[in-house]
């Protein structure tokens, strides 16, 4: 009996051990199902959409693939771009807006340009200081608002120098790049492009300007620098003010006439108060797109190169010929559709020769002398180059 009890106890012990032995692997296999090998397969399957092969080849540990797939895009560079023209102006439609879009496209979206039109960010007469200080990252600069500050480039503003805006734009960019002295006057900013308007014609509320005698005792709105000297030489009194103010001051008789380009004549609807148009190629004005130095230097070199691919001479010719010459070609029909009939007169060549002798050549000489006095020893060479290039690129 005793042996039977011992045998029974032994048999029970064996059965218990067998049961314990069988249950132990079952408890440890659950973690095995979700263990590292299984977990690491998930990134492998999601890595397929990754377009670049580099992570696949270099990442033996599949855990590095997921960050590559989900990495955030590079930070977008946002630039604030200020100018004075209305959104419906030729300058906006064929100049500022296409240029902003060209920058965004050339940089593959790395740069986003926000335009502030109609002086809503910076007043035009404070644009240079506004960009220099960073109030605007970039903007449209009219050197005529800054008499003497950018005088070394003002050979391009002398009367009877350029036949068209496109010629003025190409020549001015080349002169700027050739002469370090010219560049030095813009050292506080980076110049992305520099060009001229078309040669201004004269508009008036009451009359044509057919001869030199018609200038006597007249008050004429004109930008500063050599254009002011031209108006004085012609026997009139110059007044300076921004183009947005021309409409009301012509209407109210504050001044009698204003040389303007077709772009501004249409853009500010000056034709409504000054329908008398005297066609004569007087002065052109220098405009530029500038960008804050710190902003520019913070942009990666490859992105700078992309921006410059749509700037420089490309920008200068587009902003001149693509804006001003186009506006001139469209002007008559556009104004007719707006319901205004222009009164037009073209100064004949023999009379123009008198204007050149009286109001152009003396101003050319005065400009050279004034710039030499300011240290620009090669002022005459700059003028000669400007005239020669204008002839080279002008109508044959």
Number of C-alpha atoms within 10 A of each C-alpha: 6 7 8 9 10 10 12 11 11 12 11 11 12 11 11 11 10 11 11 11 11 10 10 10 10 9 10 10 11 10 9 11 11 11 11 10 10 10 12 14 12 13 17 15 10 12 19 13 8 15 10 12 10 11 19 18 8 11 11 10 12 17 15 15 21 16 11 15 17 9 8 8 7 7 8 10 15 13 18 18 24 29 26 25 24 17 16 11 20 22 24 21 15 18 19 25 15 15 20 19 15 19 23 18 16 17 17 12 13 18 21 18 20 15 21 19 18 17 17 12 19 22 15 24 18 13 26 27 16 20 27 20 15 16 16 24 23 30 29 22 24 22 24 26 20 16 14 17 14 18 22 27 24 25 26 29 28 25 26 23 24 29 18 24 30 28 25 33 30 25 28 29 23 19 22 20 15 12 14 10 17 19 18 13 14 14 10 17 23 20 20 20 25 32 32 31 29 31 29 23 20 22 29 24 21 12 16 22 20 17 14 17 11 14 21 12 11 16 19 25 26 25 26 20 22 28 26 22 24 26 25 17 18 20 18 20 19 21 16 14 15 16 20 19 11 24 17 12 16 21 16 12 11 14 19 21 28 26 26 26 24 26 23 20 26 22 21 18 17 25 23 18 19 23 21 21 25 21 20 22 21 27 30 31 28 24 21 20 25 26 25 23 19 15 18 17 11 10 15 9 11 10 18 15 14 18 22 17 16 20 21 20 22 15 25 30 25 24 30 27 23 18 25 27 22 17 24 19 11 14 15 15 11 14 18 11 9 12 9 15 15 15 14 12 15 15 17 12 10 8 13 20 14 13 22 17 11 16 25 26 16 14 22 21 13 14 23 21 15 15 18 15 11 13 11 17 14 14 23 18 11 23 23 13 16 21 17 14 19 23 15 12 16 14 9 5
